[in-house]
Amino acid sequence: MKRFVSAFLTVSLALTLVACDAGQGSASSLPVSAVPTAAPTPTAAPTPNPAPAGLTPVENAPVLQYDQILPVGDYTTQPQTAVTGYFTVEKDGLWGLIASDGTELLPCRSADPVQNIGWEEGAWQWTPEPYDWDAVQRYSAELQALGHGGVTTNEVDVNRISYWYDLDAPGRDIHAFDFSALRAYTTGGSMRELTESDWETFGEPLPIGHCREGGGNGDPVWPEDTGEGIIYWCKNAGASFPDYPVDMAGFFRQETIAPYKKDGKWGYYNRTTNDVTPCVYDAVFAFEMGAEGPVQAADAVNGYAVVCRDGRWGLLNEQGVEVLPCAYDGTAWDGETLWVKQEGCWQAFAL
């Protein structure tokens, strides 16, 4: 059941990190080799921050000290969808993987964010630096034994599914939207007509892009040079929306809202009310080859979506309200647990 919190929660920041200097004995009358040295006093664990108003800390959850915690992208879809139950984490420029409860599954050793490629023996793309195939195999066996799927590297090719409106479909009505021209395409294959399974898996409506059949084997080609390349959502009944093209659109799956991009920024569209939020948010997940940084806004999960505006993070509900205002160093949400970053530390909260 979706649980809502009141709009615009108050920011509360206060963190005290306790650290003890290592103590060391001294005796100038003794040879240096004989000077007894006390064991360093261990640094205390970071003190949890006070909870933002309206949020309850998760009991016994660890306090994490990653630089970033981001959604994991499912690389088998285009655009990508978020994988629930996991986050990719970054520390000092290297990436790893944690479960949503904060348990580390893969250490921060990869130059690229961890992505999911969907097959049991190699569900996670993680390439440690320096390259270490033995480590990949070891972690793969461990994670499979725990039910998390295996590990592979970024050297593996991935088949990806996307959805198109085929401008070259035989017999297409060129004067109106023709539902029969809708196509699904999986890399390595060819375009095919949609089935009920497509709608059931990815939700209605589907993000659709115009294409031509100029590629080999009837592969879709984005008609960028002719001005025909537009993106929108399409319902199973054939209706499309919004009334204007967008730069990118995400999957709804079972959610009420989905992200869309216009003029370089992201907003959210509500398929029930047709309301939209202004396009003021930044991309926060999904990493594509050749792109610098994330390329998509976060999917909604259980009614909420992580958002980032002007470098500050918050949480948006399906009414388009920032129930946690964009005032934090970071937020991460998997549908059950909300992680909030304050003063360098991440703490888990329940909504």
Number of C-alpha atoms within 10 A of each C-alpha: 5 10 10 12 13 11 15 17 19 14 15 14 13 11 15 10 14 10 12 10 9 11 10 12 9 12 10 7 8 10 8 10 6 10 14 12 10 11 10 11 12 10 12 10 12 18 14 19 21 16 19 17 14 16 16 14 19 16 9 7 13 16 18 20 17 17 18 20 28 24 27 27 29 22 24 20 20 17 21 26 25 24 18 17 17 25 29 25 25 24 15 10 14 17 25 26 27 20 16 22 18 18 13 16 18 23 17 25 21 22 16 20 28 31 27 24 23 19 13 14 15 20 21 27 23 28 24 21 11 9 12 10 13 9 13 21 15 12 20 23 17 16 19 16 11 11 10 19 20 24 28 20 19 14 9 10 10 17 15 18 17 20 26 27 24 23 19 16 16 9 9 15 13 9 6 7 14 17 18 16 20 22 23 19 21 18 15 11 13 15 21 15 13 18 11 8 9 15 15 11 10 16 17 21 23 23 26 25 27 23 24 19 17 13 11 9 11 15 18 27 16 19 17 11 7 7 8 14 17 18 23 23 25 22 16 16 9 13 13 18 16 15 8 9 16 17 16 21 26 27 26 24 20 16 18 21 30 26 25 25 24 15 9 12 17 25 21 30 23 18 18 8 10 11 13 18 18 13 17 17 26 23 20 20 23 26 21 15 6 6 9 8 15 16 18 26 26 31 28 30 25 18 19 27 27 27 29 26 17 10 13 16 25 23 26 24 21 21 18 19 15 21 20 27 20 24 19 20 19 25 27 25 27 23 18 16 18 23 24 26 24 23 15 16 21 27 24 27 20 15 15
